[in-house]
Amino acid sequence: MLDISPELLTFLMLAGVLVGVLIGYPLAIPVGAMGLLFGFLVYGKAVPALLYGRLFSLVHSYTLLAIPLFVFMGVMLEKSGIAGKMYDALYVWLSGLHGGLAIVTVLLGTALAACVGVIGASVSMLAIFALPAMIKRNYDKSLASGAVCAGGTLGILIPPSIMLVIYGPMAGVSVGKLFMAAFIPGFVLSTLYCGYIAIRCAIHKELGPAVPAEERQFSFWYKTKLLVGALAPTAVLIMAVLGSIFMGIAPPTEAAAVGALASMGLAVGYKKFSFPVLKDTLTQAMRVSAMIYLIGALSFAYVGVFIGAGCGNVLEELIIGAPGGRWGSFAVIMFIVFMLGFFIDWIGIVFIMIPIISPIAPVLGFDPLWFGMMVIINLQMSFMTPPFASAIFYLRGAVDPGLGIDMATIIKGVWPFVFCIVLGLALCIAFPQLILWLPGKMIA
């Protein structure tokens, strides 16, 4: 064992992970390597028992069983064809507005967020259904791309969200309360996105032309029937899953199991269910879950070494000692999370940083639930801030090359929506009940 000061060890462990990621290694490799290397340097032969205990406790977490179930639910709903039905219904209502199709895209992303909860699936579906329609109607390509990325990433915030399922055990916060706390902020961001599109297209009408009147001659009753037919079955499913959590009938894991089974029922009802669909859904659910568990297990072991060696205290003292009192410390935390989003996937940020920074919230006098939601809303920006911006890469991979949309166009389009998230954070600071009101109404 080597005698290394906690300050030096803190720098080496954090820098080692960041350098490994920047070189190009998958996050699990540098995290596992740093945990193992410095574990041996600090603890010697005792490190295998320490790391095994941390790995075992994470992979046997009952709450995290909800991850594969919610992923299964989301993928099955994706394959049920529900996105196309929702888009058609919203299209006939809003296509007559300037920027209406971009607003439809965000609203579809909001609806899918409560169904899918997997960023790759949401962004890809919007790229397939919504983006070609906007480009065909001469929408500005940057605006259209930004709407797809912004709407598609709401699935990681609006429950049932995999991020919330992971955050809860890492911070010691109820996942059910996180689900309820995320609803209003999620809808606030959706409203800000739609508001930005509407205002910008009202000023610059050429960015989002309205669909000609002769192409949207539908009766009120037809539009209503289309909307209800598209949204009602999904709304019943989501309310059954989240309503059971809100009413205290079932915890998230059992609710996820109900949702997975019900999603199969919807696929059967839409005549999209088959053995190949079931096999593909199970494969995707296992692949996503395995990736999350691998990163999570190695990150949890890494954090065990980090905290056990006193590095957590070093980071806590640094943050608490920031000028500006508790709000200065809060700003430092938000800045750290924001900057990490440029380089590291959200899964790694949650698994690595949350066990380190979440104990600081009570010390600073912040409600842990409010603090957690602020971090999660902050992480929304990580999907749209290069170089790691996963939403941008999902869109670039799914978009039809014939549409002429390149990386520069997408990046130009997402920045206004990043600023909308900053505004959303400011609103949640000014009005904390946006986060705390709904969880306070839960039946225990």
N, C-alpha and C positions, 0 to 999 in steps of 0.2 A: 504494500500500500504506500502511496505517495502522499506527502503533506502538501496539498495544493490549497491556496486560499480560496474561499467561496467566491470572491469577486473574479479571480482569474478563471475559475471553473465555470462560472456563469457565462463569461464571454466566450470561452472555448466551446462549450456545449451548444450555445445558440448559433455561434458563427459556423461551427461544423455542419449543422443541419442546413443553414442557409447556403453555404458554399456547395454542399452536395447537391442541393436542389438546382442551383444556378448552373452547375456543371452539366446537369441533365439527367441525374439519377431519379427514378421514382421515389417519392417521399419516404416510403417505408424503409428503403435501404439506408440512407444517411441517418434517419431517426434510430433505427435498430443498431446501426454501427456505433453511433455516438453513445447510446445507452449502454451497450456492451463494453466498449472501450473504457469509458470513464467510470463505469461500474466496477470494472476490475482494478482500475487505478485507485479508486477511493475505498472500495470494500474488499478487494482481494477475492479470496475463495468463497466468500459469503454471497457474492453477487448472483450465482445461479439460483439460489433459493429465493432471493429478493425478486429477481426478474420473473421467475416461475410463479410466485405468489401473485404478482401484479397481473401477469397474463391470465392466470386462472380466474381471478376475481372479475376481470372484464368480460371474458368470453362466456362466463356463466351468469352474466347479469340478466335477470328475468325481463327487465324493462327493454333491453336491447333486442329481445326476441321480436319486438314489433317491427324492426327494420325490414327483414325479408318479407313479412306479411304486408306491410304498406307498399313496398316495392312491387310485390306481386299484384296487389290491388291496382296500382297505378298503371302497370304495363298491360294488365288485362283490360282495363278501361280504355287505354290507348288503342288496343286492337279491336275494341267493340265498334269503332266507327263513330264514337260520340262527338269527336272534334268536328267532323264534317257537318253533322246535324246542328250543332251549336253555331257554327259559323254561318250556315245558311239562314238560321233564325235571326241572328243579330244583323246580318247583312241587309235583310229586307226592312229593318227598322231604322238603321242609321246611315245607310249608304248615301242618302240625299244630303248629308251635311258635308261641309268642307272639312277634310280630314276625317270623315266618318269611318272610312275603312281602317285607318290607323287606330281610331278609337275602338272599333270592333275588335281589332287584333289584341289590344290591351285587355278589353273585357273578356274576350275568349281566353286569354292567358290567365285572367283572374278566376274564371270558372274552372279551367283545367287545373289551376293550383289546388283547388279543393278536391280534385279527383286524382291527379297524377303524382305530384310531389317529387318528381324526378326531373331535374333541369334538362338533361339531354333529350328526354322524350317531349317535354313541353316546347322547347325551342325548335326541335325538328318538326313537330306537327305544325306549328305556326309558320315555319319556313315553307312547308308544303302547301298548306291551305291558304294562308293569308298573304304571303309575300308576292306570289305571282299575280294575284288579283289586284294588289296595289300597283305593281309595276305596269300591268296592263292598262290601268286607268291613269297613267302618267304621273304617279306619285313621285315625289322626290325620293331617290334611292336611299339616301342617308336617313331621312325621317322614317321611311318604311322599315329599314333594317334596325334602327334604334327601337321602334315600337315592338318588333319581334323579340329582340333581346330583353327589353324591359318587361314585357308581358310574360315572356317565358320563364323568367327568373323568379316571379312571384310564388312559384310552387315550392320554393325552399323556405318561404316565410309563412304563407297561409296554410294552416293545418288541413289534413295530416301531413306534417313535414318531417322528413328524415333528420334534418338539422335539429329540430326541437327534441326529437327522441334521443339523439346523442347528447345534446347539451344538458338535458335534465340530470342524468346520472353523473356527468362530469362535474356539475356545479352543486349537486345535492338539492336540486329544485324539482318540484313536482312536474312531470311531463304534462299531466292533465291541465294544470294551471298555465303552463307555457302555451298549450294549445289555445286556451281561451284568451290569453294575453295577446296572442299574435293576430287575432282576427281583425280588430279595429286598425292597428298599424298597417296591416296588409291592405285593407280597403282604403286607408288614407293614401298609401303610395299609389295604388291604382287610380284614385281620384286625381292625385297630382299629375300622374302621367297623362291621363285623359285631358286634364285642364291645360297642360302645356301644349298638347297637340291642337286642341280646339283654339287656343289663343293664337298660336303661331300661324295656323292655317287661316284664321279669320283675318290676320294682318297680311299674310302672303298666300293668297288663295291658290296660286299656281302650284304650291307645294303639295296640296291635297285636294284635287278637283272633286266636286260632287258628281255622283253618278247621274246621268241625264234622267229626267222625269219619266220619259217613255220606257226606260228600262227597269223601272221600279213601280209599276202600276199594280199594286196589290191591295186588296181590301183589308180593312182593319181586322176583321174576324179571321181572315187567312193568316195574317201576320201573328195574331195572338195565338191561334191554334199551333202554328209552327214553333213559336217560342215556348209555349207550355209543353208541347210534345218533346222538345229537345231538352229542356231544363228539368222538368218534373221528376223523371225517373232518377236522374243523377242527384237532384236535391234531396230526394227521399233517402237515397243511399248515404249521402254525406251527413244528413241530419241524424240518421240512425247511428252512424259511427260516432260523430262528435256529440250528439245529444245524449248518448249513453254515458259519455265521459262527464259532460256538464251536469247531468242529473245524479251522478254518483253511482250509476248502475253497474258500470264496468270500468276497469282501468284501461289505459291505452293498449296494452298487449292483447287483451281479450277483444277490445273493440276493433283492433286491426284484423284479428282473425275473422270477425263477423264481416268486415269490409271486404276481405279477400274472397270469402264465399259469395257475398252478394255481387261482387264484380263479375264473377263467373255467371251468375244469374242474369245480369244485364247483357253480357255477351251472348248468352243463349237467346234472350229476348230479341236482340238485334240480329239474330241469325249469323253471328260471326264466330261462334264457338266451334272448335274442332280439335282433334288430337294434336295436329301440328301447332296450332295456336297455343294450346296448353303447354306443350313441350317447349316452345320458344319462350313463353312467359316464365316458366320455371327456370330455364337456363339463364335468362336475363336477371331474374331475381337473385339467383345463386351467385352470378358473376358480380353484381353490384354489392351484394351483402358480403361476399368474400373479400372484396377490395376494402370495404369499410372496416371489417373485423381485423384484417391484416394490419392496416394502418393504425387502427385503434389499439390493438394489442401491443404493438411495438412502441407506439407513442405513450401508452399508459406505463409501460416498463421504463421508458426514457424519463418520464415525469417523476417516477418513483426515485430514480437516482438523483435527478435534479433537485427535488425538494429535500430528500434525505441528506444531501450534501450541504444544505444550507443556502442553495442558490435562490430558492423561493424567497427567503428572507432578504437577500440582497436586492432582488427585484422589487419587493414590497417597499423596502426602505427608500429605494430610488424613486418610486412612483409617489409615495406619500410625501416625500421631501420636495416635490415639485412646487415651484412658486404658484401662488394663486389659491392656496387652500385646497379644499376637497374638490372644487370644480376644476382647479388646475390639474390635480391628480387625475380626475375623470377625463379631462382633455388629453392627457398623456396616454391613457389607456386606449381611448378612441383612436388616437393617431397611430399607436403601435399596431392595433388591429387593422386599421386602414392600410398601413404600409405593408404589413405581412400579406394582405390580399393581392398585392402586385406580384408576389413570388410563390406563394404556397396555397395549395388547395384548401378550401374551407374545412374539409375533414381534418386535416392536420392542424389547422389553427384551433379548432374546437378541442381536439384531443390533447394537444400540447399546452395551449395557452390558458384554457378555461380553468383547469385545476390549479393553475398558478395565480391567476388574477381574480377569480371569483371570491376567494376569502378576503380580498381587499375591500370589496363592496361594503360589508357591514362595518368595517373599521372606519370607512369614510362616511358612514351614516346613510348609505343608499339602500333602498329596498332591493334584496337579491333578485326578485322577479323583474322589477323595472330595469335593473342593471343588466340582467341577462338579455332582455328584449332589445335594449339599446345596442348591445354587442351584436346580436343577431341581425338587427336592421342594418347596422354598419357593414356586416358581411355581405349584404346584398350588393354592395359596390364592387366586391371582389370578383363577381361574375362578369363585370363590364369594364374592368380596368386592366389594360395590357401591362406586362406581357403574358400574364397567366390567364387572362379573362376567358373562362370556359364557355360562356354563352356565345362569345364572338366566334370561337372555334367550332362550336356545335352548329351555328348558323352557316359559317363558311363551308362546313362539310356537307350540310343538307341542302343548300341552295342550288337551284338549277343553274349551271354555268352560262346558259343562254340569257340569263337575266342581266349579266354584266355587272355583278356586284362583287367588288374586291374587298380586301381587308381594310384598306384606307377608307373606303366608303362606310363600312360598318363602324369602324372606330370613330369616325366623325359623327355618326348618328347617335352613338350611345352616351356621349358626354353630357348632353342636356338632361338625360334621365338620371345620370349620376348626381347631378346637382339637385334634382328633385328628391333624391334619397337624403341628401344633406338637409334639405328643407324639412323632410319628414322627421329626421332626427331632432331638428330644432323644435318642431311642434310637440314632439313627445317629451322634450325637456320642459317646455313651457306649460304643457298640459299632461302631467304624468298619469292622470286618470284615463287617458286614451289607452293606456296599457293595463292599469290596475282595476278599472271598473268591472269588466266582465268576469275576471277571476274571482272578484269579491262576491259575485252573485251565485257562484257554484254551490251545489248541494254536496256536502262532504260525504 
